[in-house]
Amino acid sequence: MTQNQQKSYADVRRRELKFNVDDCVYLKIPPMKGVMRIGKKGKLSPRYVGPYKILRHIGKVAFELELPNDLTLVHPVNHVSLLKKCVEYST
């Protein structure tokens, strides 16, 4: 009983994300990576960078992205929780 109740509380905040190959997504970059810092402390740095194209689906929750050469500190394979769907993008 209690386990089901806790699951229902957690499921309210959870959202199911579906991405396909060739979709464009934004990538969440942690501030400690030092990518695109603005100012000394980087407080105004963007949270998401991109959009980038998905090259392939790896497992259930990982995707490989087509990243530019200036993002060498960022690994090209990322978890779905770090991605945000790009609503409008024309190539």
Rosetta blueprint (number, residue, H / E / L):
1 M L
2 T H
3 Q H
4 N H
5 Q H
6 Q H
7 K H
8 S H
9 Y H
10 A H
11 D H
12 V H
13 R H
14 R L
15 R L
16 E L
17 L L
18 K L
19 F L
20 N L
21 V L
22 D L
23 D L
24 C E
25 V E
26 Y E
27 L E
28 K E
29 I L
30 P L
31 P H
32 M H
33 K H
34 G L
35 V L
36 M L
37 R L
38 I L
39 G L
40 K L
41 K L
42 G L
43 K L
44 L L
45 S L
46 P L
47 R L
48 Y E
49 V E
50 G E
51 P E
52 Y E
53 K E
54 I E
55 L E
56 R E
57 H E
58 I E
59 G L
60 K L
61 V L
62 A E
63 F E
64 E E
65 L E
66 E E
67 L L
68 P L
69 N L
70 D L
71 L L
72 T L
73 L L
74 V L
75 H L
76 P L
77 V E
78 N E
79 H E
80 V H
81 S H
82 L H
83 L E
84 K E
85 K E
86 C L
87 V L
88 E L
89 Y L
90 S L
91 T L
